[in-house]
Amino acid sequence: MRIDRRSSRLSFRKQRRVGCLSPTLLLGVVLGGLITLSWNWLGQWFSAGAPTNETLVDLKSVEAAFNQGDLDRAVELAQQMLAVEPDNTAARVLLVHALIYRSYTEYNRDADRDAALRSASAAAAEKPLDNDLQAAYAFALQASQQPATAVEVARKVLDRQPDHALARMALALAYSGVGSHDVALRESLRAVASPGWRVDTHRALALAYSGVGDYRNAIDSVERAIRLNDRLIPLYFERALYARQIGDADAATVAYFRVLALDSNNVKARFRLCELSSVLREREAAIDYCRQVTELAPAWPDGWYQLGREYFLQGNFRLAQQNLNRCSTLQVEQGTPVEERRFECWYLQGQAAEILGDCPALLATYNEYRAMANVAGLTQTWIYPPEGPTFCITPIVPTVAA
């Protein structure tokens, strides 16, 4: 059987006679191809060293993500840009800015401030005269509790460009960080008068007013920042803080609810609502919010402490003991340095055990505390007689003499 490869079973295909191409047509095809290739090559060559439209769109995308409160997206886009263009100052500044704001949105975001400082520090070392980059570096320094260096860096920028709003704002925040609140207020007012960075400068002004105890003006300033951008979660936490300073629990609650409207799983807002409800002696509400905290963040010791404390204040000592034990256990398991552990998790747990007459649990808890006191200089004290509580006879670990 022979297969005829010149034909097909498809009815619409017909054999065509193959003719010859004229020399003129052939030459035209070749020349057209060469011109097309040359044009593409020249276009790529000319555009290689210039900013592309895609870069501009990406910068706008980062800014848009930040303005919408989508800080995760803003960080991601800025990092993508820097992966392609490591020397892009605008992208670096936006990354540092977004990381620092994101660090204030949740209880476990402190690492973002470290990341912002690393990013800004490396870039600033390469461009010591880039005012935008140096200002972002100062902003990252003050956020990372290095106010003295932040002041030095910001001052150098302002010597070259006195109206640089980001540098002025970083300077004001750094002064607030060392308790020079009057100077911080002066610099914040100058920052607000400078062009650009309107949300940040009004936020810095609010912090400065708070530092001098003028909470009404602090509230007015942070509300101006919120009107400029009502999608940034840190602004609502600060609005709630100033409201609590003047005893306005309703305004603080509204601010925390606004956080939950923006981020329904926000743990920090629930924790603050638990604290606020406790201050108002709304025990059931406090327990409900703190229980939500432990459900959303089961590895966070502070949530278990706050929940145990609320049970203790309510008089439910058994549940207080259980939750406080979870707090102390997590700190040991996570390797928290002794000096940084929340001592109250042991003390209140022991008090609950003593009230319940649970001698084994009391001795175990107290011995853990004494062991910690032997290896670290704890500022808190918890002392029973050398023989221990009167209803317990098991020996207690002795404290090493100072």
MARKEMAR-860973 format. One record per residue (C-alpha): residue number from 0; residue in one letter; x negated, y negated, z. Coordinates in nm, 4 decimals, decimal comma. Example, Ala and Ser with C-alpha at 12.3 -4.5 7.8 and 13.67 -1.06 7.14 Angstrom:
2
0_A_-1,2300_0,4500_0,7800
1_S_-1,3670_0,1060_0,7140
end
This chain:
402
0_M_0,0000_0,0000_0,0000
1_R_-0,1374_-0,3346_-0,1026
2_I_-0,0496_-0,6628_0,0681
3_D_-0,0057_-0,9628_-0,1530
4_R_-0,1464_-1,2511_0,0580
5_R_-0,0395_-1,5079_-0,2028
6_S_0,3285_-1,4828_-0,1166
7_S_0,5503_-1,4906_0,1883
8_R_0,8817_-1,3386_0,2705
9_L_1,0126_-1,6887_0,3577
10_S_1,2401_-1,7965_0,0778
11_F_1,1581_-2,1691_0,0970
12_R_0,7895_-2,1145_0,0272
13_K_0,7023_-2,1095_-0,3404
14_Q_0,3736_-2,0615_-0,5082
15_R_0,2171_-2,3811_-0,6304
16_R_-0,0334_-2,4209_-0,9004
17_V_-0,3659_-2,5391_-0,7685
18_G_-0,4962_-2,8293_-0,9688
19_C_-0,8218_-3,0227_-0,9689
20_L_-0,8829_-3,3445_-0,7714
21_S_-1,0047_-3,6403_-0,9734
22_P_-1,3514_-3,7758_-0,8846
23_T_-1,2068_-4,1208_-0,8044
24_L_-0,9563_-3,9781_-0,5533
25_L_-1,2227_-3,7649_-0,3893
26_L_-1,4560_-4,0633_-0,3499
27_G_-1,1750_-4,2694_-0,1933
28_V_-1,1021_-4,0029_0,0660
29_V_-1,4696_-3,9795_0,1669
30_L_-1,5140_-4,3578_0,1928
31_G_-1,1919_-4,3916_0,3955
32_G_-1,3119_-4,1308_0,6448
33_L_-1,6478_-4,3025_0,6858
34_I_-1,4860_-4,6422_0,7431
35_T_-1,2514_-4,4960_1,0065
36_L_-1,5354_-4,3273_1,1944
37_S_-1,7494_-4,6419_1,1832
38_W_-1,4653_-4,8596_1,3115
39_N_-1,3971_-4,6258_1,6049
40_W_-1,7653_-4,6090_1,6901
41_L_-1,8035_-4,9885_1,6827
42_G_-1,4937_-5,0310_1,8983
43_Q_-1,6313_-4,7950_2,1592
44_W_-1,9713_-4,9677_2,1511
45_F_-1,8273_-5,3164_2,2018
46_S_-1,5920_-5,2122_2,4785
47_A_-1,8433_-5,0059_2,6760
48_G_-1,9795_-5,2987_2,8742
49_A_-1,6601_-5,4990_2,9263
50_P_-1,3697_-5,4580_3,1716
51_T_-1,0867_-5,2647_3,0179
52_N_-0,7157_-5,3299_3,0389
53_E_-0,6876_-5,0040_3,2312
54_T_-0,9119_-5,1466_3,5061
55_L_-0,6909_-5,4525_3,5409
56_V_-0,3814_-5,2354_3,5584
57_D_-0,5425_-5,0234_3,8279
58_L_-0,6235_-5,3285_4,0405
59_K_-0,2653_-5,4428_4,0095
60_S_-0,1503_-5,0919_4,0986
61_V_-0,3568_-5,0925_4,4181
62_E_-0,2177_-5,4312_4,5160
63_A_0,1362_-5,3201_4,4333
64_A_0,1001_-5,0048_4,6437
65_F_-0,0270_-5,2094_4,9377
66_N_0,2509_-5,4666_4,9051
67_Q_0,5067_-5,1843_4,9032
68_G_0,3593_-5,0467_5,2255
69_D_0,2362_-4,7317_5,0525
70_L_-0,1078_-4,7433_5,2084
71_D_-0,1874_-4,3806_5,1253
72_R_-0,1340_-4,4583_4,7572
73_A_-0,3319_-4,7815_4,7822
74_V_-0,6285_-4,5980_4,9346
75_E_-0,6062_-4,3202_4,6767
76_L_-0,5981_-4,5581_4,3791
77_A_-0,8837_-4,7704_4,5126
78_Q_-1,0961_-4,4595_4,5672
79_Q_-1,0211_-4,3416_4,2128
80_M_-1,1339_-4,6761_4,0748
81_L_-1,4544_-4,6728_4,2761
82_A_-1,5311_-4,3203_4,1587
83_V_-1,5472_-4,4615_3,8066
84_E_-1,6776_-4,8105_3,8905
85_P_-1,8770_-4,7973_4,2167
86_D_-1,9766_-5,1642_4,1858
87_N_-1,6222_-5,2952_4,1520
88_T_-1,6054_-5,5499_4,4343
89_A_-1,2322_-5,6112_4,4057
90_A_-1,1570_-5,2401_4,4388
91_R_-1,3944_-5,2112_4,7365
92_V_-1,2274_-5,4999_4,9183
93_L_-0,8820_-5,3535_4,8535
94_L_-0,9955_-5,0143_4,9828
95_V_-1,1348_-5,1600_5,3058
96_H_-0,8223_-5,3701_5,3521
97_A_-0,5857_-5,0749_5,3024
98_L_-0,7872_-4,8423_5,5276
99_I_-0,7863_-5,0873_5,8169
100_Y_-0,4137_-5,1502_5,7929
101_R_-0,3450_-4,7780_5,7649
102_S_-0,5479_-4,7174_6,0807
103_Y_-0,2862_-4,9115_6,2785
104_T_0,0154_-4,7253_6,1415
105_E_-0,0152_-4,4047_6,3423
106_Y_-0,1665_-4,2655_6,6617
107_N_-0,4308_-4,0529_6,4874
108_R_-0,5659_-4,2935_6,2253
109_D_-0,8718_-4,4323_6,4065
110_A_-1,0989_-4,2558_6,1577
111_D_-0,9745_-4,4904_5,8860
112_R_-1,1526_-4,7812_6,0530
113_D_-1,4758_-4,5812_6,0548
114_A_-1,4274_-4,5012_5,6857
115_A_-1,3626_-4,8681_5,6077
116_L_-1,6802_-4,9711_5,7881
117_R_-1,8910_-4,7107_5,6080
118_S_-1,7560_-4,8165_5,2703
119_A_-1,7997_-5,1887_5,3340
120_S_-2,1404_-5,1543_5,4993
121_A_-2,2989_-4,9616_5,2132
122_A_-2,1639_-5,1977_4,9490
123_A_-2,2476_-5,5141_5,1451
124_A_-2,6088_-5,4034_5,1847
125_E_-2,6425_-5,3923_4,8056
126_K_-2,4776_-5,7337_4,7502
127_P_-2,5754_-5,9657_5,0359
128_L_-2,4534_-6,2775_4,8513
129_D_-2,1151_-6,1435_4,7389
130_N_-1,8777_-6,3490_4,9534
131_D_-1,5736_-6,1263_4,9032
132_L_-1,7668_-5,8125_4,9880
133_Q_-1,9365_-5,9691_5,2898
134_A_-1,6016_-6,0970_5,4182
135_A_-1,4537_-5,7474_5,3867
136_Y_-1,7557_-5,6166_5,5769
137_A_-1,6916_-5,8674_5,8583
138_F_-1,3252_-5,7622_5,8624
139_A_-1,4296_-5,3970_5,8991
140_L_-1,6841_-5,4800_6,1705
141_Q_-1,4337_-5,6556_6,3953
142_A_-1,1839_-5,3727_6,3458
143_S_-1,4532_-5,1280_6,4593
144_Q_-1,5220_-5,3168_6,7832
145_Q_-1,8415_-5,4862_6,6619
146_P_-1,7358_-5,8512_6,7028
147_A_-2,0824_-6,0035_6,7443
148_T_-2,2048_-5,8694_6,4114
149_A_-1,8720_-5,9609_6,2515
150_V_-1,9151_-6,3233_6,3620
151_E_-2,2669_-6,3329_6,2186
152_V_-2,1619_-6,1922_5,8803
153_A_-1,8507_-6,4097_5,8538
154_R_-2,0466_-6,7242_5,9444
155_K_-2,2901_-6,6678_5,6577
156_V_-2,0008_-6,6399_5,4124
157_L_-1,8384_-6,9560_5,5460
158_D_-2,1666_-7,1452_5,5195
159_R_-2,1574_-7,0743_5,1474
160_Q_-1,7798_-7,1032_5,1032
161_P_-1,6007_-7,2809_5,3904
162_D_-1,2503_-7,2117_5,2565
163_H_-1,2921_-6,8328_5,2273
164_A_-0,9713_-6,7156_5,3959
165_L_-1,0722_-6,3518_5,4525
166_A_-1,4021_-6,4517_5,6128
167_R_-1,2302_-6,7143_5,8312
168_M_-0,9656_-6,4624_5,9362
169_A_-1,2320_-6,2004_6,0195
170_L_-1,4154_-6,4623_6,2244
171_A_-1,1002_-6,5447_6,4207
172_L_-1,0261_-6,1786_6,4902
173_A_-1,3839_-6,1233_6,6044
174_Y_-1,3563_-6,4087_6,8547
175_S_-1,0303_-6,2608_6,9808
176_G_-1,2145_-5,9324_7,0294
177_V_-1,4624_-6,0878_7,2732
178_G_-1,1996_-6,2869_7,4614
179_S_-1,2799_-6,6292_7,3115
180_H_-0,9131_-6,6895_7,2473
181_D_-0,9266_-7,0691_7,2188
182_V_-1,1946_-7,0453_6,9503
183_A_-0,9988_-6,7672_6,7816
184_L_-0,6901_-6,9885_6,7723
185_R_-0,8850_-7,2754_6,6187
186_E_-1,0334_-7,0521_6,3502
187_S_-0,6975_-6,8859_6,2826
188_L_-0,5346_-7,2231_6,2191
189_R_-0,8117_-7,3027_5,9720
190_A_-0,7649_-6,9639_5,8069
191_V_-0,3929_-7,0267_5,7570
192_A_-0,4807_-7,3568_5,5869
193_S_-0,7164_-7,1776_5,3450
194_P_-0,5896_-7,0383_5,0135
195_G_-0,5091_-6,6684_4,9855
196_W_-0,4646_-6,3747_5,2227
197_R_-0,1438_-6,5236_5,3626
198_V_-0,0179_-6,2127_5,5420
199_D_-0,3528_-6,1510_5,7083
200_T_-0,4097_-6,5086_5,8201
201_H_-0,0636_-6,5350_5,9784
202_R_-0,1219_-6,2009_6,1507
203_A_-0,4555_-6,3273_6,2861
204_L_-0,2846_-6,6454_6,4055
205_A_-0,0246_-6,4365_6,5898
206_L_-0,2988_-6,2394_6,7635
207_A_-0,4735_-6,5622_6,8616
208_Y_-0,1546_-6,7109_7,0081
209_S_-0,1025_-6,3865_7,1978
210_G_-0,4554_-6,4137_7,3356
211_V_-0,3809_-6,7537_7,4903
212_G_-0,0475_-6,6315_7,6264
213_D_0,1700_-6,8225_7,3795
214_Y_0,3948_-6,5317_7,2859
215_R_0,6686_-6,7456_7,1314
216_N_0,4308_-6,8836_6,8711
217_A_0,2809_-6,5367_6,8315
218_I_0,6272_-6,4080_6,7427
219_D_0,6857_-6,6946_6,4995
220_S_0,3526_-6,6282_6,3270
221_V_0,3956_-6,2528_6,2925
222_E_0,7490_-6,3054_6,1637
223_R_0,6094_-6,5333_5,8933
224_A_0,3726_-6,2511_5,8004
225_I_0,6663_-6,0087_5,7909
226_R_0,8624_-6,2425_5,5629
227_L_0,5667_-6,2400_5,3263
228_N_0,5530_-5,8583_5,3335
229_D_0,8225_-5,6645_5,5174
230_R_0,6794_-5,3232_5,4282
231_L_0,3675_-5,3201_5,6468
232_I_0,4167_-5,1043_5,9565
233_P_0,1396_-5,2607_6,1717
234_L_0,3208_-5,5950_6,1673
235_Y_0,6241_-5,4372_6,3361
236_F_0,4147_-5,2777_6,6076
237_E_0,2644_-5,6185_6,6829
238_R_0,6072_-5,7844_6,6687
239_A_0,7303_-5,5310_6,9262
240_L_0,4261_-5,5902_7,1466
241_Y_0,4865_-5,9661_7,1625
242_A_0,8566_-5,9078_7,2328
243_R_0,7693_-5,6812_7,5243
244_Q_0,5375_-5,9484_7,6617
245_I_0,8364_-6,1795_7,7089
246_G_1,0703_-5,9024_7,8256
247_D_1,2729_-5,8886_7,5042
248_A_1,3344_-5,5140_7,4948
249_D_1,6038_-5,5454_7,2287
250_A_1,3727_-5,7155_6,9785
251_A_1,1007_-5,4595_7,0532
252_T_1,3451_-5,1750_6,9928
253_V_1,4548_-5,3275_6,6632
254_A_1,0908_-5,3512_6,5537
255_Y_1,0250_-4,9866_6,6403
256_F_1,3393_-4,8807_6,4564
257_R_1,2147_-5,0736_6,1548
258_V_0,8976_-4,8643_6,1665
259_L_1,1092_-4,5480_6,1691
260_A_1,3097_-4,6793_5,8749
261_L_0,9844_-4,7131_5,6811
262_D_0,8350_-4,3856_5,8095
263_S_1,0897_-4,1457_5,9542
264_N_0,8211_-3,9158_6,0995
265_N_0,6171_-4,1865_6,2687
266_V_0,4914_-4,0498_6,6024
267_K_0,3503_-4,3751_6,7346
268_A_0,6881_-4,5517_6,7139
269_R_0,8572_-4,2696_6,9072
270_F_0,5842_-4,2818_7,1691
271_R_0,6325_-4,6568_7,2121
272_L_1,0097_-4,6072_7,2373
273_C_0,9483_-4,3483_7,5094
274_E_0,7300_-4,5964_7,6992
275_L_0,9837_-4,8748_7,6565
276_S_1,2742_-4,6563_7,7688
277_S_1,0714_-4,5547_8,0738
278_V_1,0120_-4,9184_8,1681
279_L_1,3879_-4,9758_8,1355
280_R_1,4457_-4,6643_8,3514
281_E_1,6435_-4,5006_8,0749
282_R_1,5134_-4,1568_8,1676
283_E_1,7154_-3,9442_7,9280
284_A_1,6254_-4,1645_7,6299
285_A_1,2593_-4,1619_7,7354
286_I_1,2555_-3,7827_7,7617
287_D_1,4268_-3,7485_7,4251
288_Y_1,1733_-3,9703_7,2473
289_C_0,8775_-3,8056_7,4196
290_R_1,0087_-3,4607_7,3339
291_Q_1,0189_-3,5682_6,9703
292_V_0,6580_-3,6818_7,0031
293_T_0,5454_-3,3397_7,1274
294_E_0,7395_-3,1680_6,8484
295_L_0,5846_-3,3824_6,5754
296_A_0,2358_-3,3939_6,7311
297_P_0,1946_-3,0819_6,9481
298_A_-0,1842_-3,1215_6,9650
299_W_-0,1746_-3,4776_7,1025
300_P_-0,2349_-3,4714_7,4816
301_D_-0,0881_-3,8189_7,5385
302_G_0,2542_-3,7039_7,4220
303_W_0,2582_-3,4193_7,6749
304_Y_0,1379_-3,6534_7,9488
305_Q_0,4126_-3,9041_7,8831
306_L_0,6768_-3,6315_7,8714
307_G_0,5475_-3,4743_8,1952
308_R_0,5406_-3,8146_8,3609
309_E_0,9034_-3,8782_8,2660
310_Y_1,0090_-3,5426_8,4118
311_F_0,8134_-3,6273_8,7281
312_L_0,9899_-3,9635_8,7614
313_Q_1,3217_-3,7894_8,7016
314_G_1,2481_-3,5434_8,9820
315_N_1,2207_-3,2359_8,7602
316_F_0,8862_-3,1255_8,9043
317_R_0,8800_-2,7822_8,7440
318_L_0,9007_-2,9241_8,3897
319_A_0,6638_-3,2021_8,4903
320_Q_0,4092_-2,9430_8,6008
321_Q_0,4438_-2,7447_8,2784
322_N_0,4072_-3,0424_8,0447
323_L_0,1221_-3,1976_8,2391
324_N_-0,0554_-2,8624_8,2330
325_R_-0,0264_-2,8666_7,8559
326_C_-0,1846_-3,2119_7,8568
327_S_-0,4832_-3,1041_8,0660
328_T_-0,5276_-2,7772_7,8750
329_L_-0,5361_-2,9521_7,5360
330_Q_-0,8038_-3,1950_7,6516
331_V_-1,0262_-2,9094_7,7654
332_E_-0,9635_-2,7040_7,4501
333_Q_-1,0352_-3,0024_7,2257
334_G_-1,3615_-3,0759_7,4006
335_T_-1,2629_-3,4245_7,5101
336_P_-1,5565_-3,5745_7,7047
337_V_-1,4852_-3,5700_8,0767
338_E_-1,5156_-3,9490_8,1027
339_E_-1,2461_-3,9930_7,8349
340_R_-0,9928_-3,7450_7,9723
341_R_-0,6615_-3,8650_8,1087
342_F_-0,7071_-3,7973_8,4783
343_E_-0,3340_-3,8390_8,5482
344_C_-0,2626_-3,5084_8,3740
345_W_-0,4422_-3,3303_8,6579
346_Y_-0,3321_-3,5549_8,9432
347_L_0,0422_-3,5635_8,8683
348_Q_0,0331_-3,1934_8,7853
349_G_-0,1167_-3,1282_9,1277
350_Q_0,1382_-3,3510_9,2974
351_A_0,4199_-3,1630_9,1264
352_A_0,2682_-2,8311_9,2371
353_E_0,2379_-2,9572_9,5942
354_I_0,6003_-3,0731_9,6001
355_L_0,7071_-2,7333_9,4684
356_G_0,4866_-2,5535_9,7216
357_D_0,2990_-2,3853_9,4357
358_C_-0,0323_-2,3386_9,6151
359_P_-0,2100_-2,1274_9,3483
360_A_-0,1340_-2,3848_9,0777
361_L_-0,2344_-2,6721_9,3060
362_L_-0,5674_-2,5133_9,3931
363_A_-0,6414_-2,4275_9,0295
364_T_-0,5655_-2,7840_8,9194
365_Y_-0,7569_-2,9445_9,2051
366_N_-1,0598_-2,7218_9,1488
367_E_-1,0622_-2,8216_8,7807
368_Y_-1,0655_-3,1845_8,8881
369_R_-1,3472_-3,1283_9,1397
370_A_-1,5513_-2,9482_8,8762
371_M_-1,5104_-3,2470_8,6422
372_A_-1,6008_-3,4879_8,9223
373_N_-1,9220_-3,2922_8,9794
374_V_-2,0459_-3,3523_8,6239
375_A_-1,9137_-3,7025_8,5526
376_G_-1,8634_-4,0258_8,7370
377_L_-1,4845_-4,0417_8,7409
378_T_-1,3424_-4,3748_8,8488
379_Q_-1,0265_-4,2117_8,9850
380_T_-1,0274_-4,0264_9,3156
381_W_-0,8219_-3,7328_9,4367
382_I_-0,9254_-3,6026_9,7769
383_Y_-0,7924_-3,3345_10,0098
384_P_-0,9549_-3,2339_10,3384
385_P_-1,2578_-3,0035_10,2935
386_E_-1,0466_-2,6982_10,3742
387_G_-0,7880_-2,8030_10,1149
388_P_-0,4163_-2,8712_10,1518
389_T_-0,2822_-2,7536_10,4857
390_F_-0,0640_-2,4816_10,3312
391_C_-0,3462_-2,3467_10,1118
392_I_-0,6341_-2,1464_10,2533
393_T_-0,8332_-2,0593_9,9403
394_P_-1,1742_-2,2370_9,9420
395_I_-1,2067_-2,5388_9,7171
396_V_-1,5056_-2,6112_9,4958
397_P_-1,7282_-2,8519_9,6971
398_T_-1,8264_-3,1833_9,5450
399_V_-2,1959_-3,2341_9,4789
400_A_-2,3315_-3,5046_9,7081
401_A_-2,4055_-3,8304_9,5305
end
